[in-house]
Amino acid sequence: MHVNHINRCHCLHSGYLARLVGRSRMTHNIMPPVVSGPPEFERTFRAHQNCVEFYPLFLVSLWTCGMFFSEVAAATAGLVYMVARQMYFNGYVTSAKKRLPGFILALVVLGILSLLGWIGVLRGILYKYFHIQL
C-alpha cells in the first residue's frame, strides 16, 4: 500500500467523522454554527475538531517518512494512526477520560513518523553532500 492510498483513506475517515458530528447535531437538534449543547454533542464535536487540528501534522510526517525513509513504514504507520484516531474518537464520545489510549497511540505514531522522516532526510543530506551512505 502506498502513502497516497493512506492519504486518501485518511480523507475518507475524516469525512466519516464529520458525518458523525452531523448526526450528533441532528440528534440533539443543534444547528450550525452553534458548537455548544449537551455534553455528548460537545465531546463528539471536540473529538472531530481535534482530529482536524492534527491532520496537517499527520500529513507532513506521513509524506516526509514516505519520501525520505520508507514508503512501507509510512503506510503501515499511517494505518495504525487511523486506528488510533478512531479509538480516540470513540473514547472521547463516550467519556473525555476514555480518549487517552487513542490519543497516546496517535502521538506515538506521529513521533515515529517524524523521527523516521528526519532520519531519511539526514541520510539523504549525508549522502548528497558528504558521500556517506548509511
C-alpha positions as CSV (number, residue, x, y, z in Angstrom):
1,M,0.0,0.0,0.0
2,H,1.3,3.4,-0.9
3,V,1.4,6.6,1.0
4,N,-1.1,8.3,-1.3
5,H,-3.6,5.5,-0.6
6,I,-3.2,6.1,3.1
7,N,-3.7,9.8,2.5
8,R,-6.9,9.1,0.6
9,C,-8.2,6.7,3.2
10,H,-7.5,9.3,5.9
11,C,-9.5,11.9,3.9
12,L,-12.4,9.4,3.8
13,H,-12.0,8.7,7.5
14,S,-12.1,12.4,8.3
15,G,-15.3,12.7,6.2
16,Y,-16.8,9.8,8.2
17,L,-16.0,11.5,11.5
18,A,-17.5,14.8,10.2
19,R,-20.7,12.8,9.3
20,L,-20.8,11.5,12.8
21,V,-20.8,15.1,14.1
22,G,-23.6,15.9,11.7
23,R,-25.6,13.0,13.0
24,S,-25.0,14.2,16.5
25,R,-26.2,17.7,15.5
26,M,-29.4,16.2,14.2
27,T,-29.9,14.0,17.2
28,H,-29.5,16.9,19.6
29,N,-31.2,19.5,17.3
30,I,-28.2,21.8,17.2
31,M,-28.0,24.0,14.1
32,P,-24.6,25.3,12.8
33,P,-22.7,27.5,13.7
34,V,-23.6,26.6,17.3
35,V,-21.0,24.4,18.8
36,S,-22.3,24.0,22.3
37,G,-25.1,21.8,23.6
38,P,-25.4,18.6,25.6
39,P,-22.1,17.0,26.7
40,E,-22.5,14.2,24.2
41,F,-22.6,16.6,21.3
42,E,-19.7,18.7,22.6
43,R,-17.5,15.7,23.1
44,T,-18.3,14.5,19.5
45,F,-17.7,17.9,18.1
46,R,-14.4,18.3,20.1
47,A,-13.2,14.8,19.1
48,H,-13.6,15.6,15.4
49,Q,-12.1,19.1,15.8
50,N,-9.0,17.6,17.5
51,C,-8.6,15.1,14.6
52,V,-8.8,18.0,12.1
53,E,-6.2,20.0,14.1
54,F,-3.8,17.1,13.9
55,Y,-4.3,16.4,10.2
56,P,-1.6,18.8,8.9
57,L,1.0,17.2,11.3
58,F,0.0,13.8,10.2
59,L,0.3,14.6,6.5
60,V,3.7,16.3,6.8
61,S,5.0,13.4,8.9
62,L,3.5,10.7,6.7
63,W,4.8,12.2,3.4
64,T,8.3,13.0,4.8
65,C,8.7,9.5,6.1
66,G,7.4,8.0,2.9
67,M,9.6,10.2,0.6
68,F,12.8,10.0,2.6
69,F,12.8,6.9,4.7
70,S,10.4,4.1,3.6
71,E,7.0,4.2,1.9
72,V,6.1,0.8,3.5
73,A,7.0,2.1,7.0
74,A,5.0,5.3,6.4
75,A,2.0,3.4,5.0
76,T,2.0,1.0,7.9
77,A,2.3,3.8,10.5
78,G,-0.5,5.7,8.7
79,L,-2.8,2.8,9.1
80,V,-2.0,2.5,12.8
81,Y,-2.6,6.3,13.1
82,M,-6.1,6.0,11.6
83,V,-6.9,3.2,14.0
84,A,-5.6,5.3,16.9
85,R,-7.7,8.3,15.8
86,Q,-10.8,6.1,15.6
87,M,-10.0,4.8,19.1
88,Y,-9.6,8.4,20.3
89,F,-12.9,9.5,18.7
90,N,-14.9,6.5,20.1
91,G,-13.4,7.0,23.5
92,Y,-14.0,10.7,23.6
93,V,-17.6,10.4,22.5
94,T,-18.1,8.0,25.4
95,S,-16.2,10.0,28.1
96,A,-13.4,12.5,28.0
97,K,-11.2,10.3,30.1
98,K,-11.6,7.4,27.6
99,R,-9.9,9.3,24.8
100,L,-6.4,8.9,26.3
101,P,-5.4,5.5,24.9
102,G,-6.2,6.5,21.3
103,F,-4.6,9.9,21.8
104,I,-1.4,8.5,23.2
105,L,-1.1,5.9,20.4
106,A,-1.6,8.6,17.8
107,L,1.1,10.8,19.4
108,V,3.5,7.8,19.5
109,V,2.8,7.1,15.8
110,L,3.3,10.8,14.9
111,G,6.6,10.7,16.8
112,I,7.8,7.6,15.0
113,L,6.8,9.0,11.6
114,S,8.6,12.3,12.3
115,L,11.7,10.5,13.6
116,L,11.9,8.2,10.6
117,G,11.3,11.2,8.3
118,W,14.2,13.1,9.9
119,I,16.4,10.1,9.7
120,G,15.6,9.8,6.0
121,V,16.3,13.5,5.4
122,L,19.6,13.3,7.3
123,R,20.6,10.2,5.4
124,G,19.9,12.0,2.1
125,I,22.0,15.0,3.2
126,L,24.9,12.9,4.3
127,Y,24.9,11.0,1.1
128,K,24.5,14.0,-1.3
129,Y,26.9,16.4,0.4
130,F,29.4,14.2,2.2
131,H,29.2,10.9,0.2
132,I,28.4,9.0,3.4
133,Q,25.9,6.2,2.7
134,L,24.1,4.8,5.8
